[in-house]
Amino acid sequence: MKCPECSKQISDKAEVCPSCGYPIKKQTPEGKFQKWREKRLKYLVILCLACLPVGIALKEPVVLILASIGVVAGCIKLSSIKTKRMNRNS
């Protein structure tokens, strides 16, 4: 595993990074699922963004509307996830 602060390799059992002293938090299965879900949501937003020019080129309003809704909804959800994370860390 890599230290989130200095990116050096550290033991999976380490509580702090031996190089920089950064405290290592153990990830729960719930935390891993949350990261996977957030990553999947980012890819969905990127996919929707990629569909916008396709909809414009094909002059398909349905594609444009669905892609726009996907981008907006995804960005709102990502924003709420980051806000929750910042509130939790405060």
C-alpha positions in Angstrom: 0.0 0.0 0.0 1.1 3.6 -0.6 1.1 6.4 1.9 -1.5 9.0 0.8 0.8 11.8 1.8 4.3 10.9 0.5 3.4 8.0 -1.9 6.0 5.7 -0.5 5.3 2.0 0.0 4.3 1.1 3.5 3.1 -2.0 5.3 -0.6 -2.8 5.3 -0.3 -3.1 9.0 1.4 0.3 9.6 -0.5 2.8 11.7 1.7 5.7 10.6 4.0 6.2 7.6 7.6 5.5 8.7 8.8 8.1 6.2 6.6 11.1 6.8 4.7 10.1 10.0 1.3 10.5 8.3 -1.4 8.6 10.3 -2.9 5.7 8.2 -6.6 5.1 8.6 -7.7 1.6 8.2 -10.4 1.4 5.5 -13.6 -0.4 6.4 -15.4 -2.4 3.7 -18.0 0.4 3.7 -15.3 3.0 2.9 -14.0 0.8 0.0 -17.5 0.5 -1.4 -18.0 4.3 -1.1 -14.8 4.9 -3.0 -15.8 2.4 -5.7 -19.2 4.0 -6.0 -17.7 7.5 -6.2 -15.3 6.4 -8.9 -18.2 4.7 -10.9 -20.2 8.0 -10.6 -17.3 10.0 -12.0 -17.1 7.6 -15.0 -20.8 8.0 -15.6 -20.5 11.8 -15.6 -17.6 11.5 -18.1 -19.7 9.2 -20.3 -22.6 11.6 -20.2 -20.2 14.5 -21.2 -19.0 12.4 -24.1 -22.6 11.9 -25.2 -23.3 15.6 -25.5 -21.2 16.2 -28.7 -22.7 13.0 -30.2 -26.2 14.4 -29.6 -25.3 17.7 -31.1 -23.7 16.0 -34.2 -26.7 13.7 -34.7 -29.2 16.4 -33.8 -30.8 14.1 -31.4 -32.6 16.0 -28.7 -33.3 12.9 -26.6 -29.5 12.1 -26.4 -28.8 15.8 -25.4 -31.5 15.8 -22.7 -30.4 12.5 -21.2 -26.7 13.4 -21.3 -27.4 16.8 -19.8 -29.5 15.3 -17.0 -26.8 12.7 -16.3 -24.1 15.3 -16.1 -26.1 17.6 -13.8 -27.3 14.8 -11.5 -23.8 13.2 -11.3 -22.2 16.6 -10.5 -24.8 17.2 -7.8 -24.2 13.8 -6.2 -20.4 14.1 -6.3 -20.7 17.6 -4.7 -22.8 16.2 -1.9 -20.4 13.3 -1.3 -17.5 15.8 -1.1 -19.4 18.0 1.2 -20.3 15.1 3.6 -16.6 14.1 3.6 -15.4 17.6 4.4 -18.0 17.9 7.2 -16.9 14.6 8.6 -13.2 15.6 8.6 -13.9 19.0 10.3 
